[in-house]
Amino acid sequence: METLEFNVDASANNIRIDRYLADQCPEHSRSYIQKLLKEEQVLVNGRVIKANYKTQSGDYIEFHIPDPEVLDILPENIPLDILYEDDYVLVVNKPKDMVVHPSAGHTSGTLVNAVMAHCGEHLSGINGVLRPGIVHRIDKDTTGALLICKDDVVHRDLAEQLKEHSIKRRYRAVVQGNLKEDEGTVNAPVGRHPTDRKKMAINHKNGKEAITHYKVLERFGQATYIECRLETGRTHQIRVHMASLGHPLLGDYKYGSKKWNDRYKKEWKIKDQVLHAYQLTMPGMKRELENLSEKTFYAKVPETFWKLIKETAWEHGTQEALEVLH
């Protein structure tokens, strides 16, 4: 266990203890510091305090940081489609059927296993042993651009920017039916479904703010090809929001009609939701003496997505739509 000691001076008077420690220890996230506060690993003047304690000039702080857990997730030599890499971040195009991080039933073959083999020890540890480097995630059956951090300070910065909606994400999807409007916005809180704990839902009582902007790229009569821009990043946000409009994603058994999805599966070989994280813009930031400029990355739409529109489902798709897709 490591112990850090701090003496509070007048310039840091009346600051919440979790914020003070986050400022003093930028390699640790505020949520991790709050966790250690609950575990009574922070003493002020020899006494255990709560996260809402405010510093006083002259306070003596002992911050006990437990030794890191032994990582029992093994690196695996799984090929990665790398869109960008530098000393601080890695952006990959995640394939379909790959889980982002280990969980019950998925202890190997995950993106984390692959990234650990690629990056070695150069991964941030903010999210613990199961999710090293992971800033955000997408579903197992969703493809596209995913941001991974190699550095704790940059990870913390990007996690805050994600909360502030500074990281911009655009998705491509095909939804059931013909959307009435050419573009629109769904502003409805998303939270756990009140009766089915495996699903999310529009939840005005316990949900969190969720905003999805969508626009039509092409209409195919019985389905619509769209782009979605996220302001927030709730679990299953696009899937829940589009289903709430009566236009669930093609192949989405969780939020769409089983009857229609069985038809898609039989006729067009669609077994999972047709959703792709197409574009990711990482905001600029400062890292020590280096300024990192804003960068935008594009993840090519997977061939199965391309074939769905070009060859299988809608033969009357226009050339303009095919060019936008590819």
Secondary structure, 3 states (H helix, E strand, C coil): CEEEEEECCHHHCCCEHHHHHHHHCCCCCHHHHHHHHHCCCEEECCEECCCCCECCCCCEEEEEECCCCCCCCCCCCCCCCEEEECCCEEEEEECCCCCCCCECCECCCCHHHHHHHHHCCCCCCCCCCCCCCECCCCCCCCEEEEEEECCHHHHHHHHHHHHCCCCEEEEEEEEECCCCCCEEEEECCEEECCCCCCCEEECCCCCECCEEEEEEEEECCCEEEEEEEECCCCCCHHHHHHHHCCCCECCCCCCCCHHHHHHHHHHHCCCCCCEEEEEEEECCEEECCEEECCEEEECCCCHHHHHHHHHHCCCCCCHHHHHHHC
